[in-house]
Amino acid sequence: MRGLKDKVFIVAGGGSGIGAATAERLGEEGARVVVGDYDAGNAKRIADGIASRGGKAIAVQFDISQEPSVNALVATAVDEYGGIDGMHVNAADMVSILSDTDAASVDLAIFDRTFAVNLRGHLLCTRAALPHLLKRGGSLVYTSSGAAYMGEPTRVSYGV
């Protein structure tokens, strides 16, 4: 990741794991980072860490499964930094993943929540960010999982 100084990136699901590592690396490269996460404390911790090392970052609590919340995340980035150059969509509902069972017994609420976050949420991010990205020739990056190709007896919702 080079040539990112002063570029603006949103990391949806940037409060932990792969998203946090992405946000931190973007900050190291001089990008202005919007760390979006369902857990406001995690988002703030990552954004503050980037800022403490001389980077520029803000934290935004949001729910990827809710269109108004996703729209607000993107609007905050545009209002704060004047536009966006990229978005990494990395959010996943880890609570649902831990409760995801087999096809015969999975609670449909777990199935529905997994789809709301891992599928619908990614589309909502795309819809909200795309007009802004097109203005600046920006990019969308999605994190996916090898679970879709492994065929496990459990985590049926996540694998789909």
Backbone hydrogen bonds, N-H to C=O, Kabsch-Sander energy under -0.5 kcal/mol:
donor,donor_aa,acceptor,acceptor_aa,energy
6,D,30,G,-2.9
7,K,4,L,-2.5
9,F,7,K,-0.5
9,F,32,R,-2.6
10,I,86,G,-2.1
11,V,34,V,-2.9
12,A,10,I,-0.6
12,A,88,H,-2.3
13,G,11,V,-0.7
13,G,36,G,-2.7
14,G,11,V,-1.0
14,G,36,G,-2.6
16,S,13,G,-0.5
19,G,16,S,-0.8
20,A,16,S,-1.3
21,A,17,G,-2.3
22,T,18,I,-2.3
23,A,19,G,-2.7
24,E,20,A,-2.7
25,R,21,A,-2.2
26,L,22,T,-2.8
27,G,23,A,-2.3
28,E,24,E,-2.2
29,E,25,R,-1.7
30,G,27,G,-1.5
31,A,26,L,-2.3
32,R,7,K,-3.5
33,V,31,A,-0.6
33,V,56,K,-2.5
34,V,9,F,-2.8
35,V,33,V,-0.6
35,V,58,I,-3.1
36,G,11,V,-2.2
36,G,34,V,-0.9
37,D,60,V,-2.0
40,A,38,Y,-0.9
43,A,39,D,-2.2
44,K,40,A,-2.5
45,R,41,G,-2.3
46,I,42,N,-2.2
47,A,43,A,-2.5
48,D,44,K,-3.1
49,G,45,R,-1.9
50,I,46,I,-2.2
51,A,47,A,-2.4
52,S,48,D,-2.5
53,R,49,G,-0.9
53,R,50,I,-0.8
54,G,51,A,-1.9
55,G,50,I,-2.4
56,K,31,A,-0.7
57,A,55,G,-0.5
58,I,33,V,-2.2
60,V,35,V,-2.6
62,F,37,D,-1.8
64,I,62,F,-0.6
66,Q,63,D,-2.1
67,E,65,S,-0.6
70,V,66,Q,-2.2
71,N,67,E,-2.8
72,A,68,P,-2.0
73,L,69,S,-1.9
74,V,70,V,-2.2
75,A,71,N,-2.6
76,T,72,A,-2.5
77,A,73,L,-1.8
78,V,74,V,-2.4
79,D,75,A,-3.0
80,E,76,T,-2.7
81,Y,77,A,-2.6
82,G,78,V,-2.2
83,G,77,A,-0.6
85,D,8,V,-3.2
86,G,8,V,-1.4
87,M,139,S,-2.0
88,H,10,I,-2.9
89,V,87,M,-0.6
89,V,141,V,-3.1
90,N,12,A,-3.0
90,N,88,H,-0.8
91,A,12,A,-0.7
94,M,92,A,-1.1
97,I,93,D,-1.9
98,L,94,M,-1.9
99,S,95,V,-0.9
99,S,96,S,-0.7
100,D,96,S,-0.8
100,D,97,I,-0.8
105,S,102,D,-0.8
106,V,102,D,-2.0
110,I,107,D,-1.0
111,F,107,D,-1.9
112,D,108,L,-3.0
113,R,109,A,-2.3
114,T,110,I,-2.5
115,F,111,F,-2.1
116,A,112,D,-2.4
117,V,113,R,-2.2
118,N,114,T,-2.9
119,L,115,F,-1.6
120,R,115,F,-2.8
121,G,116,A,-1.0
123,L,119,L,-1.7
124,L,120,R,-2.6
125,C,121,G,-2.2
126,T,122,H,-2.0
127,R,123,L,-2.8
128,A,124,L,-2.2
129,A,125,C,-2.6
130,L,126,T,-2.6
132,H,129,A,-0.8
133,L,129,A,-2.4
134,L,130,L,-2.6
135,K,131,P,-1.0
136,R,132,H,-0.9
136,R,133,L,-0.6
137,G,133,L,-0.9
138,G,133,L,-3.0
139,S,85,D,-1.7
141,V,87,M,-2.8
143,T,89,V,-2.3
144,S,142,Y,-0.5
148,A,145,S,-1.3
149,Y,146,G,-2.0
150,M,146,G,-0.9
151,G,147,A,-0.8
155,R,100,D,-0.6
156,V,101,T,-2.0
159,G,155,R,-2.6
160,V,156,V,-1.6
